[in-house]
Amino acid sequence: MEKKQAAKVVGAHAAAIGTMNMITTVFLHRGETHGSIEVGQPVREFSRFGTWLLSGMKPREWVGVHRRHHAEADQEGDPHSPVQNGRFGVAKVFIGNGLHYYRKAAKQLTEEEIPEHLKPDRKDKLIYDKGWMGQVALLGLFTALHKGDAKKGALSAGAHSLLVHDVMGLSGGGFVNSVLHRGQGKLFSTLVNEPTPNPDGTFTVNSSLPAAVATFGEGNHHNHHNDQSNLRFHTSTTRDIGGFVADKLIQFGLAQPGKGPRK
């Protein structure tokens, strides 16, 4: 019974992280930020609910921060650049991507940086802007999964929050925004030293196949920075699972090709 229970817990964590990552890469990133896909209402509502429940973040803030990142990539205004954090910059962003850098930048967003279609509506004011409610609901689900054990439920919810906001979650944000902005420097040396620019002056790099798979395609980071409007981050389905899912949503009529970022 204990092995079965452990398997259920691991499966629940994998499903929660995987769902949040897919919502992030398809809805928040490719769709709301770059406008390369426009999801239909059912997918939009599912994504809004999932973002609220599984991360507690506001979509408009994620989009605003990420647009600022692209506008000032690795320059002074980049909200989570290891280049701007000097020595240990890669490690700093890897550890504090969501819980520190994203939240700090979200508080600094101006009204002009929020796309018009993401301005708060009635559902936001009643539910989705109250991220703490989503986290309480998630705590309840994890507690129920642990058969009413509140302590274990809290530990699971805490582990989920750490994974979602930093190490793996937000489509591997901690990994993508740190390790994949190290430039041509070797991985372990850049954990201690400052990132080294590529020959063209940029700092973005692509990840290995396993990392690209684990991040649903977000690991193809240099490709994405070179062509932000492209729905696919790689031509290989294996290396870009998120792009494959986005294509299927369009094929099945649940979304349509986007027209670029909306003002």
C-alpha positions as CSV (number, residue, x, y, z in Angstrom):
1,M,0.0,0.0,0.0
2,E,2.8,2.4,0.8
3,K,4.4,1.9,-2.6
4,K,1.1,2.5,-4.3
5,Q,0.6,5.7,-2.3
6,A,4.1,6.9,-3.1
7,A,3.4,6.2,-6.8
8,K,0.2,8.2,-6.6
9,V,2.0,11.2,-5.0
10,V,4.8,11.1,-7.6
11,G,2.3,10.8,-10.4
12,A,0.3,13.7,-9.1
13,H,3.4,15.9,-8.9
14,A,4.5,14.9,-12.4
15,A,1.0,15.7,-13.7
16,A,0.8,19.1,-11.9
17,I,4.3,20.2,-13.1
18,G,3.7,18.9,-16.6
19,T,0.3,20.7,-16.9
20,M,1.7,23.9,-15.6
21,N,4.7,23.7,-18.0
22,M,2.4,23.0,-21.0
23,I,0.1,25.9,-20.0
24,T,3.2,28.2,-19.7
25,T,4.8,27.3,-23.0
26,V,1.7,27.2,-25.2
27,F,-0.7,29.7,-23.5
28,L,1.5,32.2,-21.6
29,H,4.6,32.1,-23.8
30,R,3.8,31.3,-27.4
31,G,0.3,32.7,-27.2
32,E,-0.2,35.6,-24.8
33,T,3.4,36.9,-25.0
34,H,4.4,36.4,-28.6
35,G,1.1,36.0,-30.3
36,S,2.1,33.0,-32.4
37,I,-1.1,31.1,-31.4
38,E,-4.5,32.3,-30.3
39,V,-6.2,29.6,-28.2
40,G,-10.0,29.3,-28.2
41,Q,-12.1,30.0,-25.2
42,P,-12.2,26.5,-23.7
43,V,-8.4,26.3,-23.7
44,R,-8.1,29.8,-22.5
45,E,-10.3,29.2,-19.5
46,F,-8.6,25.9,-18.6
47,S,-5.2,27.7,-18.8
48,R,-6.3,30.6,-16.6
49,F,-7.7,28.2,-14.0
50,G,-4.5,26.1,-14.2
51,T,-2.2,29.1,-13.8
52,W,-4.2,30.2,-10.7
53,L,-4.3,26.7,-9.1
54,L,-0.8,25.5,-10.0
55,S,1.2,28.7,-9.7
56,G,-0.8,31.5,-8.2
57,M,0.6,33.9,-10.8
58,K,-1.3,36.4,-12.9
59,P,-1.0,35.8,-16.6
60,R,-0.8,39.5,-17.4
61,E,2.2,39.8,-15.0
62,W,4.0,36.7,-16.6
63,V,3.5,38.2,-20.0
64,G,4.6,41.7,-19.0
65,V,7.8,40.4,-17.4
66,H,8.6,38.2,-20.3
67,R,8.1,41.0,-22.8
68,R,10.4,43.2,-20.8
69,H,13.0,40.3,-20.9
70,H,12.9,40.2,-24.7
71,A,12.9,44.0,-25.0
72,E,16.1,44.3,-22.9
73,A,17.6,40.8,-23.3
74,D,20.7,40.7,-21.0
75,Q,20.8,44.5,-20.9
76,E,20.2,46.6,-17.8
77,G,16.4,46.4,-17.9
78,D,16.3,42.5,-18.2
79,P,14.4,41.4,-15.1
80,H,16.2,38.0,-14.7
81,S,19.5,38.1,-16.6
82,P,22.5,36.3,-15.2
83,V,24.6,38.8,-17.1
84,Q,23.3,41.6,-15.1
85,N,23.9,39.7,-11.8
86,G,27.7,39.5,-12.3
87,R,29.6,36.7,-10.6
88,F,27.4,33.8,-9.6
89,G,24.7,35.3,-11.8
90,V,23.8,32.0,-13.4
91,A,23.4,30.4,-10.0
92,K,21.4,33.4,-8.6
93,V,18.8,33.3,-11.4
94,F,18.6,29.5,-11.4
95,I,17.7,29.5,-7.6
96,G,15.6,32.7,-7.5
97,N,13.9,32.9,-10.9
98,G,10.3,32.8,-10.0
99,L,10.1,33.4,-6.3
100,H,12.4,36.4,-6.5
101,Y,13.1,37.9,-9.9
102,Y,9.7,37.3,-11.6
103,R,7.8,38.6,-8.6
104,K,10.0,41.6,-8.1
105,A,9.7,42.6,-11.8
106,A,5.9,42.0,-11.7
107,K,5.5,44.6,-9.0
108,Q,7.4,47.1,-11.2
109,L,5.2,46.7,-14.3
110,T,3.5,49.8,-15.6
111,E,0.0,50.0,-16.9
112,E,1.3,50.4,-20.4
113,E,3.2,47.1,-20.2
114,I,0.0,45.1,-19.7
115,P,-1.7,44.0,-23.0
116,E,-5.3,45.4,-23.3
117,H,-6.8,41.9,-23.6
118,L,-5.2,40.8,-20.3
119,K,-6.5,43.7,-18.2
120,P,-8.4,42.4,-15.2
121,D,-12.0,41.2,-15.9
122,R,-14.7,40.0,-13.5
123,K,-13.2,36.5,-13.1
124,D,-9.8,38.0,-12.3
125,K,-11.3,40.3,-9.6
126,L,-13.3,37.5,-8.1
127,I,-10.9,34.6,-8.3
128,Y,-7.8,34.6,-10.5
129,D,-6.1,37.7,-9.0
130,K,-6.3,36.1,-5.6
131,G,-3.4,33.7,-6.1
132,W,-3.4,32.7,-2.4
133,M,-6.8,31.1,-2.9
134,G,-5.4,28.9,-5.7
135,Q,-2.5,27.9,-3.4
136,V,-4.9,27.0,-0.6
137,A,-7.0,24.9,-3.0
138,L,-3.8,23.2,-4.1
139,L,-2.9,22.5,-0.5
140,G,-6.3,21.0,0.0
141,L,-5.8,18.7,-3.0
142,F,-2.4,17.5,-1.9
143,T,-3.7,17.0,1.7
144,A,-6.5,14.9,0.3
145,L,-4.0,12.9,-1.8
146,H,-2.1,12.2,1.5
147,K,-5.4,10.9,3.0
148,G,-5.9,14.0,5.2
149,D,-2.4,14.3,6.5
150,A,-2.0,18.1,6.6
151,K,1.8,18.0,7.3
152,K,2.5,15.8,4.3
153,G,0.1,17.9,2.2
154,A,1.9,21.1,3.1
155,L,5.3,19.5,2.3
156,S,4.0,18.4,-1.1
157,A,2.5,21.8,-1.8
158,G,5.8,23.4,-0.8
159,A,7.8,21.1,-3.1
160,H,5.4,21.8,-5.9
161,S,5.8,25.6,-5.4
162,L,9.6,25.4,-5.5
163,L,9.6,23.3,-8.6
164,V,7.0,25.4,-10.4
165,H,8.5,28.8,-9.8
166,D,12.2,28.0,-10.0
167,V,14.0,24.7,-10.8
168,M,11.7,23.0,-13.4
169,G,8.5,24.9,-13.5
170,L,7.3,27.8,-15.5
171,S,8.6,25.8,-18.4
172,G,12.0,25.3,-16.7
173,G,12.3,29.0,-16.1
174,G,15.1,28.7,-13.6
175,F,17.1,26.6,-16.0
176,V,16.2,28.5,-19.2
177,N,16.7,32.0,-17.8
178,S,20.0,31.1,-16.2
179,V,21.9,28.3,-17.8
180,L,20.7,29.1,-21.3
181,H,21.9,32.7,-20.9
182,R,25.5,31.8,-20.1
183,G,26.9,32.5,-23.5
184,Q,29.8,30.4,-24.8
185,G,31.2,29.7,-21.3
186,K,31.3,26.2,-20.0
187,L,28.4,25.3,-17.7
188,F,30.3,24.7,-14.4
189,S,32.7,27.6,-14.9
190,T,29.8,30.0,-15.4
191,L,28.2,28.9,-12.2
192,V,31.0,30.8,-10.5
193,N,32.2,33.3,-13.1
194,E,30.3,35.8,-15.2
195,P,28.6,34.7,-18.4
196,T,30.8,34.9,-21.5
197,P,29.2,36.4,-24.7
198,N,28.9,34.5,-27.9
199,P,30.9,35.7,-30.9
200,D,27.9,37.7,-32.0
201,G,27.6,39.4,-28.7
202,T,24.5,37.5,-27.5
203,F,24.3,35.2,-24.5
204,T,21.6,32.8,-25.4
205,V,22.2,29.1,-26.1
206,N,20.2,26.0,-26.9
207,S,20.1,23.1,-24.5
208,S,20.8,19.4,-25.0
209,L,18.0,17.0,-26.2
210,P,17.0,15.8,-22.7
211,A,16.6,19.3,-21.4
212,A,14.7,20.4,-24.5
213,V,12.3,17.5,-24.0
214,A,12.0,18.2,-20.2
215,T,11.1,21.8,-20.9
216,F,8.6,21.0,-23.7
217,G,10.8,22.9,-26.2
218,E,11.7,25.9,-24.1
219,G,15.3,24.6,-24.1
220,N,15.7,25.7,-27.7
221,H,16.3,29.2,-26.3
222,H,18.7,30.6,-28.8
223,N,16.3,29.6,-31.6
224,H,13.5,31.4,-29.9
225,H,15.4,34.6,-29.3
226,N,16.4,34.6,-33.0
227,D,12.8,34.3,-34.1
228,Q,10.3,35.2,-31.4
229,S,7.2,35.1,-33.6
230,N,7.7,31.5,-34.7
231,L,5.3,29.1,-33.1
232,R,7.8,26.3,-33.3
233,F,11.1,26.5,-31.4
234,H,12.5,23.6,-33.3
235,T,11.5,21.5,-36.3
236,S,11.8,18.3,-34.4
237,T,8.7,17.2,-32.5
238,T,10.9,15.5,-29.9
239,R,12.8,18.7,-29.2
240,D,9.7,20.8,-29.2
241,I,6.7,19.0,-27.6
242,G,5.0,22.3,-26.8
243,G,5.1,23.3,-30.4
244,F,3.7,20.0,-31.5
245,V,0.8,20.4,-29.0
246,A,0.2,23.9,-30.2
247,D,0.0,22.6,-33.8
248,K,-2.5,20.0,-32.8
249,L,-4.7,22.6,-31.0
250,I,-4.9,24.5,-34.3
251,Q,-5.5,21.3,-36.3
252,F,-8.4,20.3,-34.0
253,G,-10.0,23.8,-34.1
254,L,-9.2,24.6,-30.5
255,A,-6.9,27.4,-31.5
256,Q,-5.9,29.4,-34.5
257,P,-2.6,30.8,-35.8
258,G,-1.7,34.0,-34.1
259,K,-1.1,37.4,-35.6
260,G,1.8,38.5,-33.4
261,P,1.7,40.3,-29.9
262,R,-1.4,42.3,-29.3
263,K,-1.1,45.8,-27.9
